[in-house]
Amino acid sequence: MRIICSIAAMALAAIVLPAVLWGSGPRSIEDTRFKALHAMIKRQPGESRWMEIDWFPSIWEARQKAAEQGKPLFLMAGSGGAPAAGC
């Protein structure tokens, strides 16, 4: 995911930075180039497998489901609060 974000940031910088530095307006790019860049920065299949998991925001619900299925719990937390996305 970090690589995709870096590529997106570089693509944005390549388009916006010259306009800011040299005072010219934004340059248009042809449709084929845009489509290629867009395809490169979109999330690819299988890239974020953790988003395919049914996460439970409630520990109580997760514990009940785990006990029902005889499975362990996996807890995920970030520093400073709840993790981003659908956890």
PLY file of the C-alpha trace (Angstrom):
ply
format ascii 1.0
element vertex 87
property float x
property float y
property float z
element edge 86
property int vertex1
property int vertex2
end_header
0.00 0.00 0.00
2.87 2.35 0.77
4.25 1.83 -2.72
0.91 2.76 -4.29
0.69 5.89 -2.14
4.24 6.84 -3.13
3.47 6.34 -6.82
0.29 8.41 -6.49
2.20 11.18 -4.71
4.90 11.20 -7.41
2.30 11.31 -10.18
0.51 14.20 -8.47
3.80 16.03 -7.89
4.80 15.56 -11.54
1.58 17.27 -12.65
1.17 19.96 -9.98
4.75 20.90 -9.06
5.76 22.42 -12.44
2.62 24.59 -12.40
3.45 25.86 -8.91
7.16 26.46 -9.60
6.90 28.02 -13.05
3.52 29.68 -12.76
1.97 27.88 -15.69
-1.48 26.39 -15.49
-2.09 22.68 -15.20
-1.14 20.74 -18.29
-3.58 18.32 -19.80
-2.51 14.80 -20.57
-3.90 12.60 -23.28
-6.56 10.05 -22.35
-4.31 7.03 -22.90
-1.64 8.39 -20.55
-4.27 9.30 -17.94
-5.83 5.83 -18.13
-2.39 4.22 -17.71
-1.59 6.38 -14.65
-5.03 5.77 -13.18
-4.70 1.99 -13.62
-1.26 2.11 -11.95
-2.44 3.89 -8.79
-5.74 2.03 -8.32
-5.85 -0.70 -5.72
-5.02 -4.00 -7.39
-6.84 -7.30 -6.74
-5.37 -9.13 -3.75
-3.37 -6.10 -2.64
-5.23 -5.39 0.60
-6.21 -8.88 1.70
-6.84 -7.71 5.27
-9.83 -5.70 4.01
-11.49 -8.96 2.90
-11.80 -10.09 6.55
-15.06 -9.53 8.39
-13.75 -7.29 11.17
-15.81 -6.74 14.30
-15.62 -3.26 15.85
-16.94 -4.70 19.11
-14.66 -7.03 21.08
-17.75 -8.58 22.66
-19.23 -9.50 19.26
-15.87 -10.83 18.08
-15.49 -12.93 21.22
-18.96 -14.42 20.80
-18.32 -15.27 17.13
-14.90 -16.77 17.93
-16.36 -18.91 20.73
-19.19 -20.03 18.45
-16.75 -21.12 15.72
-13.97 -22.34 18.03
-11.47 -19.85 16.60
-8.96 -17.53 18.28
-9.26 -13.74 18.36
-6.93 -11.38 16.55
-6.88 -7.90 18.06
-5.50 -4.97 16.09
-5.00 -1.51 17.55
-3.05 1.55 16.55
-1.27 4.02 18.76
-3.51 6.93 19.57
-6.83 5.27 18.83
-8.63 2.84 16.65
-6.93 1.65 13.47
-7.91 3.16 10.14
-10.34 1.57 7.69
-13.06 -0.91 8.53
-11.66 -2.53 11.67
0 1
1 2
2 3
3 4
4 5
5 6
6 7
7 8
8 9
9 10
10 11
11 12
12 13
13 14
14 15
15 16
16 17
17 18
18 19
19 20
20 21
21 22
22 23
23 24
24 25
25 26
26 27
27 28
28 29
29 30
30 31
31 32
32 33
33 34
34 35
35 36
36 37
37 38
38 39
39 40
40 41
41 42
42 43
43 44
44 45
45 46
46 47
47 48
48 49
49 50
50 51
51 52
52 53
53 54
54 55
55 56
56 57
57 58
58 59
59 60
60 61
61 62
62 63
63 64
64 65
65 66
66 67
67 68
68 69
69 70
70 71
71 72
72 73
73 74
74 75
75 76
76 77
77 78
78 79
79 80
80 81
81 82
82 83
83 84
84 85
85 86
